[in-house]
Amino acid sequence: MAWDTEQTRHRLLEAAADEFAEHGFAGARIDRIGVGSGVNKQRIYSYFGNKVGLFDAVITRQLTTGLDEIPLTGTGPESVATFAGDYFDASVANPRLARLTAWEGLERNAPVGVDKRSLRASGKVAAIQLALPHLETDAAQDLLLTIVALVHAWTASANLGLIITGSPDDNTRRRRHVVAAVRAISKTLE
Protein backbone atom coordinates (compact mmCIF):
# COMPACT_ATOMS: atom_id res chain seq x y z
CA MET A 1 0.00 0.00 0.00
CA ALA A 2 1.42 3.40 -0.97
CA TRP A 3 1.98 6.00 1.71
CA ASP A 4 -0.25 9.07 1.29
CA THR A 5 2.29 11.79 2.02
CA GLU A 6 -0.13 14.70 1.65
CA GLN A 7 -2.76 13.08 3.88
CA THR A 8 -0.14 12.29 6.52
CA ARG A 9 1.20 15.84 6.39
CA HIS A 10 -2.36 17.19 6.68
CA ARG A 11 -3.10 15.02 9.73
CA LEU A 12 0.13 16.11 11.40
CA LEU A 13 -0.57 19.79 10.73
CA GLU A 14 -4.14 19.51 12.06
CA ALA A 15 -3.06 17.73 15.25
CA ALA A 16 -0.17 20.16 15.70
CA ALA A 17 -2.48 23.16 15.21
CA ASP A 18 -4.70 21.87 18.02
CA GLU A 19 -1.71 21.18 20.25
CA PHE A 20 0.03 24.53 19.64
CA ALA A 21 -3.23 26.48 19.98
CA GLU A 22 -3.88 24.83 23.33
CA HIS A 23 -0.38 24.80 24.80
CA GLY A 24 1.77 27.22 22.79
CA PHE A 25 5.18 26.29 21.47
CA ALA A 26 6.83 25.66 24.84
CA GLY A 27 3.98 23.56 26.21
CA ALA A 28 3.26 21.54 23.08
CA ARG A 29 4.49 17.96 23.04
CA ILE A 30 5.56 16.03 19.96
CA ASP A 31 4.29 12.80 21.56
CA ARG A 32 0.76 14.22 21.86
CA ILE A 33 0.87 15.45 18.26
CA GLY A 34 1.87 11.98 17.12
CA VAL A 35 -0.98 10.38 19.08
CA GLY A 36 -3.48 13.05 17.97
CA SER A 37 -2.58 12.57 14.31
CA GLY A 38 -2.32 8.81 14.45
CA VAL A 39 1.10 9.15 12.85
CA ASN A 40 4.45 7.97 14.20
CA LYS A 41 6.19 10.98 15.70
CA GLN A 42 9.28 10.21 13.63
CA ARG A 43 7.30 11.40 10.58
CA ILE A 44 7.18 14.86 12.17
CA TYR A 45 10.95 15.01 12.03
CA SER A 46 11.13 13.69 8.48
CA TYR A 47 8.52 16.20 7.22
CA PHE A 48 9.32 19.26 9.33
CA GLY A 49 12.83 18.75 10.73
CA ASN A 50 12.00 19.59 14.33
CA LYS A 51 9.41 21.18 16.59
CA VAL A 52 10.33 24.69 15.38
CA GLY A 53 9.81 23.67 11.74
CA LEU A 54 6.45 22.13 12.62
CA PHE A 55 5.36 25.23 14.56
CA ASP A 56 6.38 27.45 11.64
CA ALA A 57 4.46 25.25 9.18
CA VAL A 58 1.34 25.30 11.39
CA ILE A 59 1.43 29.05 11.92
CA THR A 60 2.05 29.81 8.26
CA ARG A 61 -0.71 27.47 7.09
CA GLN A 62 -3.31 28.63 9.61
CA LEU A 63 -2.57 32.33 9.41
CA THR A 64 -2.07 32.47 5.66
CA THR A 65 -5.51 31.09 4.91
CA GLY A 66 -7.39 32.82 7.73
CA LEU A 67 -8.11 36.06 5.87
CA ASP A 68 -8.62 34.32 2.54
CA GLU A 69 -11.62 32.38 3.79
CA ILE A 70 -13.69 35.50 4.45
CA PRO A 71 -14.66 37.60 1.42
CA LEU A 72 -15.07 41.35 1.55
CA THR A 73 -17.57 42.30 -1.12
CA GLY A 74 -19.54 45.41 -1.89
CA THR A 75 -18.75 49.01 -1.13
CA GLY A 76 -19.12 51.38 1.77
CA PRO A 77 -18.73 51.08 5.54
CA GLU A 78 -21.42 48.40 5.75
CA SER A 79 -19.42 46.00 3.56
CA VAL A 80 -16.38 46.40 5.79
CA ALA A 81 -18.54 45.94 8.90
CA THR A 82 -20.06 42.79 7.38
CA PHE A 83 -16.55 41.45 6.72
CA ALA A 84 -15.64 42.13 10.37
CA GLY A 85 -18.73 40.26 11.57
CA ASP A 86 -18.00 37.34 9.27
CA TYR A 87 -14.38 37.27 10.44
CA PHE A 88 -15.62 37.25 14.03
CA ASP A 89 -17.91 34.30 13.27
CA ALA A 90 -15.03 32.41 11.65
CA SER A 91 -12.79 33.13 14.62
CA VAL A 92 -15.40 31.86 17.07
CA ALA A 93 -15.92 28.73 14.96
CA ASN A 94 -12.15 28.14 14.77
CA PRO A 95 -10.44 29.81 17.75
CA ARG A 96 -7.11 28.21 16.81
CA LEU A 97 -6.34 31.17 14.55
CA ALA A 98 -6.54 33.75 17.33
CA ARG A 99 -4.78 31.51 19.82
CA LEU A 100 -1.92 30.72 17.44
CA THR A 101 -1.51 34.42 16.72
CA ALA A 102 -1.34 35.12 20.46
CA TRP A 103 1.20 32.34 21.04
CA GLU A 104 3.28 33.56 18.10
CA GLY A 105 3.40 37.02 19.63
CA LEU A 106 4.33 35.66 23.04
CA GLU A 107 6.87 33.05 22.03
CA ARG A 108 8.48 34.23 18.81
CA ASN A 109 10.86 37.12 18.26
CA ALA A 110 9.50 37.69 14.77
CA PRO A 111 6.42 36.65 12.81
CA VAL A 112 6.46 33.37 10.92
CA GLY A 113 5.80 33.15 7.17
CA VAL A 114 5.93 36.92 6.72
CA ASP A 115 6.03 36.88 2.92
CA LYS A 116 2.97 34.65 2.47
CA ARG A 117 1.00 36.31 5.24
CA SER A 118 1.85 39.83 4.08
CA LEU A 119 0.72 38.97 0.57
CA ARG A 120 -2.64 37.74 1.91
CA ALA A 121 -3.02 40.78 4.15
CA SER A 122 -2.23 43.15 1.27
CA GLY A 123 -4.98 41.46 -0.72
CA LYS A 124 -7.46 42.19 2.06
CA VAL A 125 -6.16 45.77 2.34
CA ALA A 126 -6.85 46.16 -1.39
CA ALA A 127 -10.38 44.82 -0.84
CA ILE A 128 -10.91 47.42 1.91
CA GLN A 129 -9.70 50.10 -0.49
CA LEU A 130 -12.19 48.89 -3.10
CA ALA A 131 -14.95 49.10 -0.50
CA LEU A 132 -13.77 52.52 0.70
CA PRO A 133 -12.03 53.94 -2.40
CA HIS A 134 -10.93 57.19 -0.79
CA LEU A 135 -8.73 55.39 1.78
CA GLU A 136 -4.98 55.63 1.50
CA THR A 137 -3.11 52.36 1.91
CA ASP A 138 -1.91 53.13 5.44
CA ALA A 139 -5.47 53.88 6.61
CA ALA A 140 -6.75 50.65 5.04
CA GLN A 141 -3.90 48.73 6.70
CA ASP A 142 -4.77 50.27 10.06
CA LEU A 143 -8.44 49.40 9.59
CA LEU A 144 -7.59 45.76 8.80
CA LEU A 145 -5.25 45.63 11.79
CA THR A 146 -8.03 47.01 13.99
CA ILE A 147 -10.48 44.39 12.76
CA VAL A 148 -8.07 41.48 13.22
CA ALA A 149 -6.85 42.71 16.63
CA LEU A 150 -10.39 43.28 17.91
CA VAL A 151 -11.67 39.92 16.73
CA HIS A 152 -8.61 37.99 17.91
CA ALA A 153 -8.54 39.70 21.30
CA TRP A 154 -12.13 38.73 22.03
CA THR A 155 -11.55 35.19 20.84
CA ALA A 156 -8.17 34.56 22.52
CA SER A 157 -9.12 36.40 25.73
CA ALA A 158 -12.59 34.97 26.15
CA ASN A 159 -12.35 34.95 29.95
CA LEU A 160 -12.28 38.74 30.04
CA GLY A 161 -15.97 38.83 29.13
CA LEU A 162 -16.85 36.80 32.21
CA ILE A 163 -14.66 38.98 34.42
CA ILE A 164 -16.03 42.27 33.13
CA THR A 165 -19.69 41.40 32.60
CA GLY A 166 -20.10 38.60 35.12
CA SER A 167 -21.90 36.46 32.56
CA PRO A 168 -20.79 33.72 30.18
CA ASP A 169 -19.69 34.58 26.67
CA ASP A 170 -22.38 36.03 24.49
CA ASN A 171 -20.94 35.82 21.00
CA THR A 172 -24.05 37.39 19.52
CA ARG A 173 -23.47 40.51 21.59
CA ARG A 174 -19.74 40.50 20.91
CA ARG A 175 -20.33 40.18 17.17
CA ARG A 176 -22.77 43.08 17.28
CA HIS A 177 -20.13 45.21 19.03
CA VAL A 178 -17.43 44.27 16.51
CA VAL A 179 -19.71 45.15 13.60
CA ALA A 180 -20.82 48.43 15.21
CA ALA A 181 -17.25 49.47 16.02
CA VAL A 182 -15.98 48.71 12.51
CA ARG A 183 -18.98 50.42 10.95
CA ALA A 184 -18.34 53.55 13.03
CA ILE A 185 -14.63 53.55 12.26
CA SER A 186 -15.29 53.02 8.54
CA LYS A 187 -17.75 55.92 8.50
CA THR A 188 -15.24 58.26 10.12
CA LEU A 189 -12.71 57.29 7.47
CA GLU A 190 -15.17 57.89 4.64
Short mmCIF file of the C-alpha atoms (twelve columns), coordinates in Angstrom:
data_MODEL
# 
_entry.id   MODEL 
# 
loop_
_atom_site.group_PDB 
_atom_site.id 
_atom_site.type_symbol 
_atom_site.label_atom_id 
_atom_site.label_alt_id 
_atom_site.label_comp_id 
_atom_site.label_asym_id 
_atom_site.label_seq_id 
_atom_site.Cartn_x 
_atom_site.Cartn_y 
_atom_site.Cartn_z 
_atom_site.pdbx_PDB_model_num 
ATOM 1   C CA . MET A 1   0.000   0.000  0.000  1 
ATOM 2   C CA . ALA A 2   1.422   3.401  -0.968 1 
ATOM 3   C CA . TRP A 3   1.976   6.004  1.713  1 
ATOM 4   C CA . ASP A 4   -0.249  9.074  1.289  1 
ATOM 5   C CA . THR A 5   2.294   11.793 2.020  1 
ATOM 6   C CA . GLU A 6   -0.134  14.705 1.653  1 
ATOM 7   C CA . GLN A 7   -2.760  13.081 3.877  1 
ATOM 8   C CA . THR A 8   -0.139  12.291 6.523  1 
ATOM 9   C CA . ARG A 9   1.198   15.840 6.393  1 
ATOM 10  C CA . HIS A 10  -2.357  17.194 6.684  1 
ATOM 11  C CA . ARG A 11  -3.102  15.017 9.733  1 
ATOM 12  C CA . LEU A 12  0.127   16.114 11.397 1 
ATOM 13  C CA . LEU A 13  -0.572  19.794 10.730 1 
ATOM 14  C CA . GLU A 14  -4.139  19.515 12.061 1 
ATOM 15  C CA . ALA A 15  -3.061  17.734 15.251 1 
ATOM 16  C CA . ALA A 16  -0.173  20.159 15.696 1 
ATOM 17  C CA . ALA A 17  -2.483  23.165 15.212 1 
ATOM 18  C CA . ASP A 18  -4.698  21.870 18.017 1 
ATOM 19  C CA . GLU A 19  -1.706  21.179 20.249 1 
ATOM 20  C CA . PHE A 20  0.029   24.527 19.645 1 
ATOM 21  C CA . ALA A 21  -3.228  26.481 19.978 1 
ATOM 22  C CA . GLU A 22  -3.881  24.826 23.329 1 
ATOM 23  C CA . HIS A 23  -0.378  24.797 24.803 1 
ATOM 24  C CA . GLY A 24  1.771   27.220 22.793 1 
ATOM 25  C CA . PHE A 25  5.179   26.293 21.467 1 
ATOM 26  C CA . ALA A 26  6.830   25.662 24.843 1 
ATOM 27  C CA . GLY A 27  3.984   23.560 26.211 1 
ATOM 28  C CA . ALA A 28  3.262   21.535 23.081 1 
ATOM 29  C CA . ARG A 29  4.487   17.961 23.043 1 
ATOM 30  C CA . ILE A 30  5.557   16.033 19.960 1 
ATOM 31  C CA . ASP A 31  4.293   12.797 21.557 1 
ATOM 32  C CA . ARG A 32  0.762   14.217 21.856 1 
ATOM 33  C CA . ILE A 33  0.874   15.455 18.258 1 
ATOM 34  C CA . GLY A 34  1.871   11.978 17.119 1 
ATOM 35  C CA . VAL A 35  -0.979  10.384 19.077 1 
ATOM 36  C CA . GLY A 36  -3.479  13.049 17.967 1 
ATOM 37  C CA . SER A 37  -2.581  12.574 14.315 1 
ATOM 38  C CA . GLY A 38  -2.323  8.806  14.454 1 
ATOM 39  C CA . VAL A 39  1.100   9.151  12.851 1 
ATOM 40  C CA . ASN A 40  4.445   7.966  14.199 1 
ATOM 41  C CA . LYS A 41  6.191   10.979 15.705 1 
ATOM 42  C CA . GLN A 42  9.283   10.209 13.629 1 
ATOM 43  C CA . ARG A 43  7.298   11.399 10.577 1 
ATOM 44  C CA . ILE A 44  7.184   14.858 12.168 1 
ATOM 45  C CA . TYR A 45  10.950  15.014 12.029 1 
ATOM 46  C CA . SER A 46  11.131  13.690 8.484  1 
ATOM 47  C CA . TYR A 47  8.524   16.201 7.222  1 
ATOM 48  C CA . PHE A 48  9.323   19.263 9.330  1 
ATOM 49  C CA . GLY A 49  12.826  18.752 10.729 1 
ATOM 50  C CA . ASN A 50  11.999  19.595 14.328 1 
ATOM 51  C CA . LYS A 51  9.411   21.182 16.588 1 
ATOM 52  C CA . VAL A 52  10.328  24.689 15.377 1 
ATOM 53  C CA . GLY A 53  9.815   23.668 11.743 1 
ATOM 54  C CA . LEU A 54  6.447   22.129 12.620 1 
ATOM 55  C CA . PHE A 55  5.357   25.228 14.558 1 
ATOM 56  C CA . ASP A 56  6.382   27.446 11.638 1 
ATOM 57  C CA . ALA A 57  4.461   25.250 9.179  1 
ATOM 58  C CA . VAL A 58  1.340   25.304 11.387 1 
ATOM 59  C CA . ILE A 59  1.426   29.054 11.920 1 
ATOM 60  C CA . THR A 60  2.053   29.813 8.256  1 
ATOM 61  C CA . ARG A 61  -0.712  27.473 7.095  1 
ATOM 62  C CA . GLN A 62  -3.310  28.630 9.607  1 
ATOM 63  C CA . LEU A 63  -2.567  32.328 9.411  1 
ATOM 64  C CA . THR A 64  -2.073  32.470 5.656  1 
ATOM 65  C CA . THR A 65  -5.505  31.091 4.909  1 
ATOM 66  C CA . GLY A 66  -7.391  32.824 7.731  1 
ATOM 67  C CA . LEU A 67  -8.109  36.061 5.874  1 
ATOM 68  C CA . ASP A 68  -8.619  34.318 2.539  1 
ATOM 69  C CA . GLU A 69  -11.615 32.383 3.792  1 
ATOM 70  C CA . ILE A 70  -13.695 35.502 4.448  1 
ATOM 71  C CA . PRO A 71  -14.658 37.600 1.419  1 
ATOM 72  C CA . LEU A 72  -15.068 41.348 1.547  1 
ATOM 73  C CA . THR A 73  -17.574 42.297 -1.123 1 
ATOM 74  C CA . GLY A 74  -19.540 45.407 -1.887 1 
ATOM 75  C CA . THR A 75  -18.753 49.012 -1.126 1 
ATOM 76  C CA . GLY A 76  -19.118 51.380 1.774  1 
ATOM 77  C CA . PRO A 77  -18.732 51.076 5.538  1 
ATOM 78  C CA . GLU A 78  -21.422 48.403 5.751  1 
ATOM 79  C CA . SER A 79  -19.424 46.003 3.563  1 
ATOM 80  C CA . VAL A 80  -16.377 46.396 5.790  1 
ATOM 81  C CA . ALA A 81  -18.540 45.942 8.900  1 
ATOM 82  C CA . THR A 82  -20.057 42.791 7.377  1 
ATOM 83  C CA . PHE A 83  -16.551 41.449 6.721  1 
ATOM 84  C CA . ALA A 84  -15.640 42.132 10.373 1 
ATOM 85  C CA . GLY A 85  -18.734 40.263 11.567 1 
ATOM 86  C CA . ASP A 86  -17.997 37.339 9.266  1 
ATOM 87  C CA . TYR A 87  -14.381 37.269 10.440 1 
ATOM 88  C CA . PHE A 88  -15.619 37.250 14.035 1 
ATOM 89  C CA . ASP A 89  -17.914 34.299 13.270 1 
ATOM 90  C CA . ALA A 90  -15.032 32.408 11.648 1 
ATOM 91  C CA . SER A 91  -12.792 33.130 14.620 1 
ATOM 92  C CA . VAL A 92  -15.402 31.864 17.073 1 
ATOM 93  C CA . ALA A 93  -15.918 28.734 14.964 1 
ATOM 94  C CA . ASN A 94  -12.152 28.144 14.768 1 
ATOM 95  C CA . PRO A 95  -10.443 29.814 17.749 1 
ATOM 96  C CA . ARG A 96  -7.106  28.212 16.811 1 
ATOM 97  C CA . LEU A 97  -6.337  31.170 14.554 1 
ATOM 98  C CA . ALA A 98  -6.539  33.753 17.335 1 
ATOM 99  C CA . ARG A 99  -4.778  31.506 19.815 1 
ATOM 100 C CA . LEU A 100 -1.925  30.717 17.438 1 
ATOM 101 C CA . THR A 101 -1.511  34.420 16.719 1 
ATOM 102 C CA . ALA A 102 -1.341  35.117 20.461 1 
ATOM 103 C CA . TRP A 103 1.202   32.341 21.035 1 
ATOM 104 C CA . GLU A 104 3.284   33.555 18.101 1 
ATOM 105 C CA . GLY A 105 3.399   37.020 19.632 1 
ATOM 106 C CA . LEU A 106 4.325   35.664 23.045 1 
ATOM 107 C CA . GLU A 107 6.872   33.050 22.033 1 
ATOM 108 C CA . ARG A 108 8.483   34.231 18.811 1 
ATOM 109 C CA . ASN A 109 10.858  37.120 18.260 1 
ATOM 110 C CA . ALA A 110 9.503   37.687 14.765 1 
ATOM 111 C CA . PRO A 111 6.416   36.649 12.806 1 
ATOM 112 C CA . VAL A 112 6.462   33.373 10.919 1 
ATOM 113 C CA . GLY A 113 5.800   33.150 7.173  1 
ATOM 114 C CA . VAL A 114 5.933   36.915 6.724  1 
ATOM 115 C CA . ASP A 115 6.029   36.881 2.921  1 
ATOM 116 C CA . LYS A 116 2.975   34.654 2.468  1 
ATOM 117 C CA . ARG A 117 1.002   36.309 5.242  1 
ATOM 118 C CA . SER A 118 1.847   39.829 4.078  1 
ATOM 119 C CA . LEU A 119 0.719   38.967 0.571  1 
ATOM 120 C CA . ARG A 120 -2.645  37.739 1.906  1 
ATOM 121 C CA . ALA A 121 -3.015  40.782 4.149  1 
ATOM 122 C CA . SER A 122 -2.228  43.146 1.270  1 
ATOM 123 C CA . GLY A 123 -4.983  41.456 -0.724 1 
ATOM 124 C CA . LYS A 124 -7.456  42.191 2.059  1 
ATOM 125 C CA . VAL A 125 -6.162  45.769 2.343  1 
ATOM 126 C CA . ALA A 126 -6.850  46.158 -1.389 1 
ATOM 127 C CA . ALA A 127 -10.384 44.816 -0.837 1 
ATOM 128 C CA . ILE A 128 -10.912 47.419 1.908  1 
ATOM 129 C CA . GLN A 129 -9.705  50.101 -0.490 1 
ATOM 130 C CA . LEU A 130 -12.185 48.889 -3.103 1 
ATOM 131 C CA . ALA A 131 -14.947 49.097 -0.500 1 
ATOM 132 C CA . LEU A 132 -13.765 52.517 0.705  1 
ATOM 133 C CA . PRO A 133 -12.028 53.936 -2.397 1 
ATOM 134 C CA . HIS A 134 -10.926 57.186 -0.793 1 
ATOM 135 C CA . LEU A 135 -8.726  55.388 1.777  1 
ATOM 136 C CA . GLU A 136 -4.983  55.631 1.500  1 
ATOM 137 C CA . THR A 137 -3.105  52.361 1.910  1 
ATOM 138 C CA . ASP A 138 -1.911  53.131 5.437  1 
ATOM 139 C CA . ALA A 139 -5.472  53.880 6.608  1 
ATOM 140 C CA . ALA A 140 -6.749  50.647 5.041  1 
ATOM 141 C CA . GLN A 141 -3.903  48.727 6.696  1 
ATOM 142 C CA . ASP A 142 -4.773  50.270 10.058 1 
ATOM 143 C CA . LEU A 143 -8.436  49.399 9.589  1 
ATOM 144 C CA . LEU A 144 -7.586  45.757 8.801  1 
ATOM 145 C CA . LEU A 145 -5.245  45.625 11.786 1 
ATOM 146 C CA . THR A 146 -8.027  47.014 13.992 1 
ATOM 147 C CA . ILE A 147 -10.484 44.391 12.758 1 
ATOM 148 C CA . VAL A 148 -8.074  41.484 13.221 1 
ATOM 149 C CA . ALA A 149 -6.854  42.709 16.630 1 
ATOM 150 C CA . LEU A 150 -10.391 43.282 17.915 1 
ATOM 151 C CA . VAL A 151 -11.669 39.918 16.728 1 
ATOM 152 C CA . HIS A 152 -8.612  37.989 17.907 1 
ATOM 153 C CA . ALA A 153 -8.544  39.697 21.302 1 
ATOM 154 C CA . TRP A 154 -12.130 38.729 22.026 1 
ATOM 155 C CA . THR A 155 -11.547 35.189 20.844 1 
ATOM 156 C CA . ALA A 156 -8.173  34.560 22.517 1 
ATOM 157 C CA . SER A 157 -9.123  36.402 25.728 1 
ATOM 158 C CA . ALA A 158 -12.594 34.972 26.152 1 
ATOM 159 C CA . ASN A 159 -12.354 34.954 29.953 1 
ATOM 160 C CA . LEU A 160 -12.283 38.742 30.042 1 
ATOM 161 C CA . GLY A 161 -15.972 38.833 29.127 1 
ATOM 162 C CA . LEU A 162 -16.852 36.804 32.205 1 
ATOM 163 C CA . ILE A 163 -14.656 38.975 34.420 1 
ATOM 164 C CA . ILE A 164 -16.028 42.270 33.131 1 
ATOM 165 C CA . THR A 165 -19.690 41.405 32.601 1 
ATOM 166 C CA . GLY A 166 -20.100 38.601 35.119 1 
ATOM 167 C CA . SER A 167 -21.903 36.461 32.562 1 
ATOM 168 C CA . PRO A 168 -20.793 33.720 30.184 1 
ATOM 169 C CA . ASP A 169 -19.689 34.577 26.671 1 
ATOM 170 C CA . ASP A 170 -22.382 36.025 24.489 1 
ATOM 171 C CA . ASN A 171 -20.940 35.818 21.004 1 
ATOM 172 C CA . THR A 172 -24.050 37.388 19.522 1 
ATOM 173 C CA . ARG A 173 -23.473 40.514 21.592 1 
ATOM 174 C CA . ARG A 174 -19.741 40.498 20.913 1 
ATOM 175 C CA . ARG A 175 -20.333 40.178 17.171 1 
ATOM 176 C CA . ARG A 176 -22.773 43.076 17.284 1 
ATOM 177 C CA . HIS A 177 -20.131 45.213 19.025 1 
ATOM 178 C CA . VAL A 178 -17.432 44.273 16.512 1 
ATOM 179 C CA . VAL A 179 -19.709 45.152 13.601 1 
ATOM 180 C CA . ALA A 180 -20.821 48.427 15.209 1 
ATOM 181 C CA . ALA A 181 -17.250 49.466 16.016 1 
ATOM 182 C CA . VAL A 182 -15.979 48.707 12.514 1 
ATOM 183 C CA . ARG A 183 -18.979 50.416 10.946 1 
ATOM 184 C CA . ALA A 184 -18.342 53.546 13.034 1 
ATOM 185 C CA . ILE A 185 -14.629 53.553 12.260 1 
ATOM 186 C CA . SER A 186 -15.288 53.021 8.541  1 
ATOM 187 C CA . LYS A 187 -17.754 55.918 8.503  1 
ATOM 188 C CA . THR A 188 -15.241 58.264 10.124 1 
ATOM 189 C CA . LEU A 189 -12.710 57.285 7.473  1 
ATOM 190 C CA . GLU A 190 -15.165 57.887 4.640  1 
# 
